Amino acid sequence: MVVPYLAAVVIAAAQLPGPVPSAAAPRSAPEDAAPSATESASAPAPVPDAEQRLGDNGDIIVAAPTRKVIGNQVRAATGPVSQNVPIARFQDPVCVAVGGLPSKVSSEIAQRMLDDADSVGITLAGDRCRPNTMVLFVDDAHAELTKMAKSNHRALLGVGFRTRRALLKSEGPAFAWRLTEVRTRDGETSLPGEGPPTFHVAIASRVVQPVRQDVVTAVLIVERKAVLGKTSRQLADYAALRLFAGARELPAGGLDTILALFGSKAAPPAQLTAFDRGYLRGLYTGAANAFAYSQRGRMAGAIARENAPSAPATP
């Protein structure tokens, strides 16, 4: 099926019980919004897992989170990864389709996801493309996933047994998975034949792997009732982290992240946070066939730079 590049594919026409606020009116203020009159200018809000100390003039100085704290959360978001296969990322151009919400909201989510992808250098598919990144909003996410698994739906073709079982055992309103394929560093697929995949590899290296792991398709299913009160920007940024980066959901309490959108009773971030931007940017920086520990290190470094305070203005 061919769809317009920036238009959402409306897969289900069912409407929400109530309207989803647009991205122009988020529940919480953007990160760069000025503090309100009721906020104290001398008492900044605490930063999770950050160091605080008193300056010489008595002001509270809040330091950026340490690399250890950042690294721990990066590992939590990536989950267990094999050092023999790089962390998967998109190499083919991305084409986004969103369905199950009103067309205006679906279009806003699709456009924001494309903006997120473009901001970190992910190639976009063009004006007309076949979707390889899909976000579906349904009445009962777990029931829909179970139905798809029993019917061996094409969206699950190629997804291994362990991944399917883990998905079916998962709880919550959102389920994400990605179909990946191991290719050579130049993008060549495995040679035909039975048995484990084999490749023609020109060189061997201790610095990078001879292969990379490419994302072929990515799917996110979200329960409609869970999106009430969420903005299209929040939903799109959450989907971008889950599908473009393969990040796991994270509970609240660590570094601020949109990955806690459905896992916390507290007000979620209005958009991608410093952790989220660095995580996504770091994954798509450097060689796609780098070792997983190198990729995690780049991600942690990018997050640290996002958290670094800006240089003071010259008087």
N, C-alpha and C positions, 0 to 999 in steps of 0.2 A: 504494500500500500504506500503510495507516495503522498506526502503531505507538504504544505507550505513550510518554509524554514522557521518562521517565527510564530506560526499558528499552532495552537494546541490541538491535538486530536482528541475529540470528545468521545470517549469509548463508552461511557454510560451517561445518559441524559438525566438521571435522577437528581433532584434538587435537595439541598440541605434543609433541615428543619428551620434554620435561621441563616441569614447572610454572613459570609466570612468577611471581616473588615478588609479593606484594600490595603496595599502596602503604604499608601499615603497617610494612613492614620493608625500607626502602631500603638499597642497598649502602653508600651514604655518608651521613654525618650531614646533617640539614637545615642550612640556612644559619645559623640562629640557635642551633645547638647549642653548648654550652660546650666549650672545648678539653679534650682528654684530659690525663691526668696526665703523659704523655710529651711533651707540647707545651710549649715554653718560653713563658711569659707575657711575657717581655721581647723576644722575637724573632718578631713577627707574620709570617705567611706573605706572600710577595711578591704584589703585585697587578699583573697584566699591564698594561703600558703606563701605569703610574701613577708619579708622582714620589715619590721618597723623599729625606728629609733628616734631619739630626740636630737635635733640639730643644736648647734651652739646658741641659736637665738630662741630655743624652746619650741620651735615648730616640729610637728611630727613629720618625719621623712619616711615615705613608704617606698621600699625598694621593689624592683621587679622580681618575679618569682625566680628561684634558683634553677640552674640547668638540671639538677637532680629532680626537682618537682616537675619540671616540664617533661623530662625524659620518662618519668613514671607514668604520666598521663598519656604520652604518645604511645607507650607500650600497651596501656590499657585500651586505647582506641584502635590500635592495629590488631590486638589480640595475638595469639601464638602464630608465628610465621616461621617458615623454613629458611635457614640461611643459604640453602642450595638454590632457591628460586627467588628472584627479586619480588618485592611487593608489586602487585598488579596495578597497572594504570592504563588509561586509554591511549592508544596510538592512532587508531582510526578516527576520522572526524566524527564528532558527536552530533547526534540528531535527537532532540527531546520531544516526547509526546506526553501529554497530561490528560487524563480523563476522569470522569465521575463527579466533577464539580461544575457549577455554572461556567459557561464558556469564557466570560470575562476574567474570572478568577483563574481558570486553567491557563489562559493566555498570559496572565501576569506571572504565574509560577514558571511557565516554560521560558519566558523572556528573561526572568531573573536568573534562572539556572544557566542559560546561555551566557549571560553577563558574567556570572561567577566563573564559568569555564574559560571564557575569553580572557579574564583578568589574570589567569595563571598560565596562559599560553596553550591551552587545549585547543586543538584545531576544530573549527565548526564546519558543519557539513555543507552549508550553502542554502540557496533559496528553496530548493526542493530536494527532499531527502527521505530515506527510509529510516524510521526511528530505531535506534539501538539503546536508548535510555528512556524508560517508561515509568511514570508515576500514576498509579491507579487508586482512586478513592472509592471504597465500597462500604456496604452496610455492616458486614461482619468480616473483618480481615482474616481471622483464623479460620473461619468456616470456608471462606473463599480459597484460601491457600490449601486447605485439606481437599476441597473439591478438585482443585487444579492438580494436586499430587495424585489423587486416585485416577483421574482421567489421563494422566501423563500429558498434561497440557504442554503445548510447544514452548511456552515461556520457561518451562523447567527442563527442557531437553538439554542434555549435556551436563546438568547439575548432578553431582555425585550423590550417592546414597547417604553418606555421612552429613553432607550439607542439608539434604532434604530432611533427614531425621532431626537435625538440630533446629531447623526452621519450625517443624511441626511441634517440637517440644517448647519452643519459645512462647513467652507471654507478652502481652502489651498490645497496643493498637497499631504498631508498625512492623512490617516484615520486609527485609531487603536481602537480595542476593545478586550475585554477578556470575556470569559465565566467562571463564578465562581460558586462554590457550597459550601454551608455551611455544615460543618462536625463537629463532636465532636473533642475535643482536641486530641484524639487518632486516628482521621481519619475515624471514622465510619459515614456512611451516615444516612439520616433520616429514620425513621420507615415507612413502607408502609401504605398507607391509604389516604383518602381525607382530605382536609383542610390544614392548615399551617403545615410546617414540625415539627416533634417531634423527640426527641432523648432520649436515655438512657444516663444519665449523672451520673457519680459516685459521684462527689463532687461538691459543690458550693463554690465560692471564690469571695472576693471583690478585689483581687489583679489581677486576670486574668479572662478571659471569659471562660465559659464551652465549647464554640465552637470556631472554626477558619473558615476562608474563603479561600478555595483552588482554585487556577487557574486551570481550566481544559484544555482550549485551548486559544491561543492568536493569533491575526491576525493583520498584518499591511499591508495596501495598499498604495503604493507610485507612483506618476506620474513620468514617465520616464524622461520627459524633466526637471524635478526639480532636478535630480541627476547629471546633467552635471556640471562638475567642482568639484564634491564632490568625496572624496576618499572612497574606500571600508571600511576603518577603521571608517571614520566618519559615514557612513551609518549604519554600524554594531553597533557602540556604541549608536547611536540614537535609533535604533531598540531595543537594549537591555534595555534601560531606559523605552521606551514606553511599551514593552511587559513583561519583567521580573518584573518591578516595577510598571507598570501601570501609569507612570508619564505623566502629560499633557505637551503639548508644552508650552514653555515660551518665551515671547518676549525678545529681547536684552535690556540691560540697567541695569539689576540686576547683581547678581553674575554670573560669566562666566559659561556657561553650554552648552552641546551639544544639549540640548532640544530646543535651538534657531537656530538649523541648517537650517530650512526652513523659519524662521520668521524674518530674519534680512538681510539687505543689506551689513552689515559689514562682514569681514572675520570671519567665524565661527571657533571654536576651532578645533584643529587637531585630538583630541581624547577626551576621558572622562576627565573632569576637576575634581578638588578637590571636588566641590559640587556634581558632578555626582557619583564619587566613594563612597563618604560618604553616599549619598542618597541610593544607591544600597546596600552597605555593612550594613548600619544601619537597613534597612528593613529586611534583612535576618539574623540579629543577635537577639538572645533571643527567647523567646517562640512565636510560631505562633498564640497563642490565647491571646496575650496581648491586653489590651485596645488600641484603636487607638491613644489616646494622649500619651501613653507610647511609642508606636512605633514611632510616630513623634519625641518624645524627643530623642530616640536612634538615629534616623536619623540625627537630628540636632547635637547631640554630636559627631557622626562619622564624619560629615562634618567639625565641629570645629577642630577635631584632624587632619583631612587631611590638613586643612589650617594652622595648628600650625607650626611656623618656626622650622626647625631642630636645634638640639643643636649644638653649635659651636664646631669645632674640637679641641681636646686637643693638644696644641703645643708640 
